[in-house]
């Protein structure tokens, strides 16, 4: 008699590179979930340490709940894509190999997605100092909306954090993702999400912290090299082109507001920490790039007080920074922001 394999509810993809000291804790948190119908697809991305040996040991212990992809180093983007191809789950999620999750992480996300008939389920997370265990912040635990119907208000996507690891997604959203010719060297997590959101309909939120995002002290200020800008800009332009071919003006306004958030603010902040970069020149070039390629960022329906008031305060902080930008106070704002981070030694999220 043939025994059918049990259906997989969630495939978790874990890229692994030079994380041997953190990987066991990550895997243990996934192997001891309250939901059993999951698999962990682990990509050994040419790691020079003992990651592969650790993965093989876990494979022996947990059988086919551990799937190993051993490949040459090609980076997280391509590693995730390899994992997606291999995934058998109804939903797909991601966990960074130096993080870990609570035991009800999978069950709570899956239950919320099924109950609310959502394409994506999102939970809260803790930012924790890797060395001391100090809690920096608890985020995404007070969502302004229980659910988002994206086509009705794409601008609400601006409230989501730009990382994939506190979410699960219907597998077909990832299996059918568009390809980018330019793989972004920075802001890759955020751009990865844009290629998922474009075909999603409903997002649901869990107001509980289920993921432990470990912050390394050397990453609190993550400097960007100017040489990374051309491919980053090119990738973002590609994403706008993809949206423009299939979506209406409301989505285009979202993409342009998102470009301001991540290129105009986040990227410029990271460039401002590079003492060798000509920040004034880079800021002028960045503004010119936004004006030429994301023209709706300056007068955008999702960056107005009207939108903030109509949507329970959504995008309030982004609206305020846009006002700071409009009054030509962005550089003093960044200087103050950096001083606060350096003085307090925490990863402040506005």
C-alpha positions as CSV (number, residue, x, y, z in Angstrom):
1,X,0.0,0.0,0.0
2,X,1.4,3.4,-1.1
3,X,1.7,5.9,1.8
4,X,1.1,9.5,0.6
5,X,3.3,12.1,2.0
6,X,1.6,14.6,4.2
7,X,0.9,18.0,2.6
8,X,3.3,20.8,3.5
9,X,1.5,23.9,4.8
10,X,4.5,26.2,4.9
11,X,8.0,26.0,3.3
12,X,10.5,28.2,5.2
13,X,13.5,29.3,3.2
14,X,16.8,29.9,5.1
15,X,19.8,31.3,3.2
16,X,23.0,30.3,5.1
17,X,26.4,31.9,4.7
18,X,29.1,32.1,7.4
19,X,26.6,31.7,10.3
20,X,27.7,28.5,12.0
21,X,27.4,30.0,15.5
22,X,23.8,31.1,15.0
23,X,22.4,28.5,12.7
24,X,21.5,25.8,15.3
25,X,19.4,28.2,17.3
26,X,17.5,29.2,14.1
27,X,16.9,25.6,13.1
28,X,15.9,24.5,16.5
29,X,13.2,27.2,16.6
30,X,11.8,25.9,13.3
31,X,12.0,22.2,14.2
32,X,10.1,22.7,17.5
33,X,7.1,24.5,16.0
34,X,3.6,23.8,17.3
35,X,2.7,23.2,13.6
36,X,4.4,20.0,12.2
37,X,3.4,20.3,8.6
38,X,6.4,22.5,7.6
39,X,9.7,22.2,5.9
40,X,12.9,24.2,6.2
41,X,14.7,24.7,2.9
42,X,18.2,25.6,3.8
43,X,20.5,27.1,1.1
44,X,24.2,26.6,1.8
45,X,25.3,29.5,-0.4
46,X,29.0,28.5,-0.7
47,X,29.5,29.1,3.0
48,X,33.2,28.7,3.9
49,X,32.5,27.6,7.5
50,X,30.6,24.5,9.0
51,X,27.1,25.4,7.8
52,X,26.9,22.5,5.5
53,X,27.9,20.0,8.2
54,X,25.4,21.5,10.6
55,X,22.6,21.2,8.0
56,X,23.5,17.6,7.2
57,X,23.4,16.7,11.0
58,X,19.9,18.3,11.2
59,X,18.9,16.4,8.1
60,X,19.9,13.1,9.7
61,X,17.9,14.0,12.8
62,X,14.7,15.5,11.3
63,X,14.5,13.7,7.9
64,X,12.7,15.5,5.1
65,X,11.7,18.4,7.2
66,X,15.2,19.7,6.4
67,X,15.9,20.2,2.7
68,X,19.4,21.2,1.7
69,X,20.4,23.1,-1.4
70,X,24.2,23.2,-1.6
71,X,25.4,25.7,-4.2
72,X,28.2,28.1,-5.1
73,X,27.9,31.6,-3.6
74,X,25.5,33.8,-5.6
75,X,24.0,35.9,-2.9
76,X,20.7,35.9,-0.9
77,X,18.5,37.0,-3.9
78,X,19.4,34.0,-6.1
79,X,19.5,31.7,-3.0
80,X,15.9,32.6,-2.2
81,X,14.8,32.0,-5.8
82,X,16.4,28.6,-5.7
83,X,14.5,27.8,-2.5
84,X,11.2,29.0,-4.0
85,X,11.6,26.5,-6.9
86,X,12.1,23.7,-4.4
87,X,9.3,24.7,-2.1
88,X,6.4,22.3,-1.7
89,X,4.3,24.3,0.7
90,X,0.9,26.0,0.4
91,X,2.6,29.1,1.8
92,X,6.3,30.2,1.7
93,X,8.1,32.1,4.4
94,X,11.7,33.2,5.1
95,X,13.8,33.1,8.2
96,X,17.3,34.7,8.4
97,X,19.8,32.1,9.6
98,X,21.1,34.4,12.5
99,X,17.5,35.0,13.7
100,X,15.0,32.7,15.4
101,X,11.2,32.5,15.9
102,X,8.7,31.6,18.6
103,X,7.3,28.1,18.7
104,X,3.9,29.3,17.4
105,X,5.3,31.4,14.6
106,X,4.2,29.1,11.8
107,X,0.8,28.1,13.3
108,X,-0.3,31.7,14.1
109,X,0.7,33.0,10.6
110,X,-1.0,30.1,8.8
111,X,-4.1,30.2,10.9
112,X,-4.5,34.0,10.3
113,X,-4.0,33.6,6.6
114,X,-6.6,30.8,6.3
115,X,-9.1,32.4,8.6
116,X,-8.9,35.8,6.8
117,X,-8.5,34.3,3.3
118,X,-5.4,36.4,2.9
119,X,-2.5,36.0,0.4
120,X,0.0,37.3,3.0
121,X,0.1,37.2,6.8
122,X,2.3,39.6,8.8
123,X,3.4,39.4,12.4
124,X,5.3,41.6,14.8
125,X,9.0,41.2,15.7
126,X,11.6,42.1,18.3
127,X,14.9,43.8,17.4
128,X,17.4,42.3,19.8
129,X,21.1,43.1,20.3
130,X,23.0,39.9,19.3
131,X,25.7,40.2,21.9
132,X,23.8,41.4,25.0
133,X,20.2,40.3,24.3
134,X,19.0,43.9,24.9
135,X,15.6,44.6,23.3
136,X,16.0,47.6,21.0
137,X,12.4,47.7,19.8
138,X,9.2,45.8,19.3
139,X,7.7,46.5,15.9
140,X,4.6,45.8,13.7
141,X,2.7,44.8,16.9
142,X,0.2,47.7,16.6
143,X,-1.0,47.6,13.0
144,X,-3.3,50.4,12.1
145,X,-5.5,48.0,10.1
146,X,-6.4,44.3,10.7
147,X,-6.5,43.7,7.0
148,X,-5.5,45.5,3.8
149,X,-7.2,45.0,0.5
150,X,-4.3,46.2,-1.7
151,X,-6.3,47.3,-4.8
152,X,-8.5,49.5,-2.6
153,X,-5.6,51.4,-1.1
154,X,-2.0,50.4,-2.2
155,X,-0.6,53.3,-0.2
156,X,-1.1,51.3,3.0
157,X,1.7,49.0,1.9
158,X,4.1,51.8,2.9
159,X,3.3,50.9,6.6
160,X,4.9,47.4,6.2
161,X,8.5,46.8,7.2
162,X,10.7,46.2,4.2
163,X,11.9,42.7,5.1
164,X,10.4,39.3,4.1
165,X,11.1,37.3,7.3
166,X,8.0,38.3,9.4
167,X,5.5,37.2,6.7
168,X,4.2,34.2,4.9
169,X,3.0,34.3,1.3
170,X,0.8,32.1,-0.9
171,X,3.2,30.0,-2.8
172,X,1.9,31.0,-6.2
173,X,2.8,34.6,-5.6
174,X,6.5,33.7,-5.3
175,X,6.4,30.9,-7.9
176,X,5.1,33.5,-10.5
177,X,7.3,36.4,-9.5
178,X,8.7,38.6,-12.3
179,X,12.4,38.4,-12.9
180,X,14.7,41.4,-12.6
181,X,17.6,41.9,-15.0
182,X,19.3,44.0,-12.4
183,X,19.7,42.3,-9.0
184,X,19.9,45.2,-6.4
185,X,23.1,45.1,-4.3
186,X,21.2,47.1,-1.5
187,X,17.5,47.4,-0.6
188,X,17.1,43.9,-2.1
189,X,14.6,42.8,0.6
190,X,12.3,45.7,-0.1
191,X,12.5,45.2,-3.9
192,X,11.8,41.5,-3.5
193,X,8.6,42.3,-1.6
194,X,7.5,44.7,-4.4
195,X,7.5,41.8,-6.8
196,X,5.3,39.8,-4.4
197,X,2.9,42.6,-3.6
198,X,2.1,43.4,-7.2
199,X,0.0,40.2,-7.6
200,X,-1.3,40.0,-4.0
201,X,-4.9,40.9,-3.0
202,X,-5.3,40.7,0.8
203,X,-2.9,41.1,3.7
204,X,-3.7,40.2,7.3
205,X,-1.9,41.2,10.5
206,X,-1.1,39.4,13.8
207,X,-0.5,41.9,16.6
208,X,2.1,39.6,18.3
209,X,5.8,39.5,18.2
210,X,6.8,36.1,16.8
211,X,10.2,36.8,15.2
212,X,13.5,37.6,16.9
213,X,15.5,39.8,14.6
214,X,19.1,39.8,15.9
215,X,21.0,43.1,15.3
216,X,24.8,43.1,15.1
217,X,26.4,46.2,16.4
218,X,28.3,46.7,13.2
219,X,25.1,46.8,11.3
220,X,23.3,49.5,13.3
221,X,24.7,52.0,10.8
222,X,25.0,50.1,7.5
223,X,27.1,52.2,5.1
224,X,26.5,52.1,1.4
225,X,29.2,52.5,-1.2
226,X,28.3,54.9,-4.1
227,X,29.3,52.2,-6.6
228,X,26.2,50.2,-5.5
229,X,23.9,53.0,-6.7
230,X,23.6,52.3,-10.5
231,X,22.3,48.8,-10.1
232,X,20.1,49.8,-7.2
233,X,18.5,52.6,-9.2
234,X,18.2,50.4,-12.3
235,X,16.4,47.7,-10.3
236,X,13.9,50.2,-8.9
237,X,13.2,51.5,-12.4
238,X,12.5,48.0,-13.5
239,X,10.0,47.5,-10.8
240,X,8.2,50.7,-11.7
241,X,8.1,49.5,-15.3
242,X,6.6,46.2,-14.2
243,X,3.8,48.0,-12.3
244,X,3.2,50.5,-15.1
245,X,2.5,47.6,-17.5
246,X,-0.2,46.0,-15.4
247,X,-1.5,48.4,-12.7
248,X,-3.4,51.6,-12.5
249,X,-2.4,55.1,-11.3
250,X,-3.1,54.3,-7.6
251,X,-0.4,51.6,-7.7
252,X,2.0,53.9,-9.6
253,X,1.6,56.5,-6.9
254,X,2.4,53.8,-4.3
255,X,5.6,52.9,-6.2
256,X,6.7,56.5,-6.4
257,X,6.0,57.1,-2.7
258,X,7.9,53.9,-1.9
259,X,10.8,55.1,-4.0
260,X,10.9,58.3,-1.9
261,X,10.8,56.3,1.3
262,X,13.6,53.9,0.4
263,X,15.7,55.7,-2.1
264,X,15.2,59.3,-1.0
265,X,15.3,58.6,2.7
266,X,16.7,55.2,3.7
267,X,19.4,55.0,1.0
268,X,20.4,58.6,1.5
269,X,20.7,58.1,5.3
270,X,23.0,55.1,4.7
271,X,25.1,57.1,2.2
272,X,25.4,59.9,4.7
273,X,27.3,57.6,7.1
274,X,30.0,57.1,4.4
275,X,32.7,59.6,5.3
276,X,34.4,59.1,1.9
277,X,31.3,59.9,-0.1
278,X,30.4,63.3,-1.5
279,X,26.9,63.4,0.1
280,X,25.8,66.8,-1.3
281,X,26.5,65.6,-4.8
282,X,24.8,62.2,-4.2
283,X,21.8,63.9,-2.7
284,X,21.3,66.2,-5.7
285,X,21.8,63.2,-8.0
286,X,19.2,61.2,-6.0
287,X,16.6,63.9,-6.2
288,X,17.2,64.3,-9.9
289,X,16.8,60.5,-10.3
290,X,13.5,60.5,-8.4
291,X,12.2,63.5,-10.4
292,X,13.0,61.8,-13.7
293,X,11.9,58.3,-12.9
294,X,9.4,58.5,-10.1
295,X,7.8,61.9,-10.8
296,X,4.7,61.4,-8.6
297,X,6.8,61.4,-5.4
298,X,6.6,65.2,-5.0
299,X,2.8,65.4,-5.2
300,X,1.5,62.1,-4.0
301,X,-1.9,61.1,-2.7
302,X,-0.3,58.8,-0.1
303,X,2.0,61.5,1.3
304,X,-0.7,63.9,2.3
305,X,-2.3,64.9,5.6
306,X,-5.7,63.9,4.0
307,X,-4.5,60.3,3.6
308,X,-3.1,60.2,7.1
309,X,-6.4,61.4,8.6
310,X,-8.5,59.1,6.5
311,X,-6.5,56.0,7.3
312,X,-6.0,55.9,11.0
313,X,-2.7,57.7,11.0
314,X,-1.1,55.6,8.3
315,X,2.1,57.1,6.7
316,X,2.1,59.9,9.3
317,X,5.9,59.7,9.8
318,X,6.6,59.5,6.1
319,X,4.3,62.5,5.6
320,X,6.3,64.5,8.2
321,X,9.7,63.6,6.6
322,X,8.3,64.6,3.2
323,X,7.5,68.0,4.8
324,X,11.0,68.3,6.2
325,X,12.3,67.5,2.7
326,X,10.0,70.1,1.1
327,X,11.4,72.8,3.5
328,X,15.0,71.9,2.5
329,X,15.7,70.6,6.1
330,X,16.5,67.1,5.1
331,X,20.3,67.3,5.7
332,X,19.8,68.7,9.3
333,X,17.2,66.1,9.9
334,X,19.7,63.3,8.9
335,X,22.4,64.8,11.1
336,X,20.1,64.8,14.1
337,X,18.9,61.3,13.3
338,X,22.5,60.0,13.2
339,X,23.5,61.8,16.4
340,X,20.5,60.1,18.2
341,X,21.6,56.7,16.9
342,X,25.3,57.2,17.8
343,X,24.5,58.6,21.2
344,X,21.9,56.0,22.2
345,X,23.5,53.1,20.3
346,X,20.2,51.7,19.1
347,X,18.6,51.1,15.8
348,X,15.9,53.7,15.8
349,X,13.1,53.1,13.4
350,X,10.9,56.1,12.5
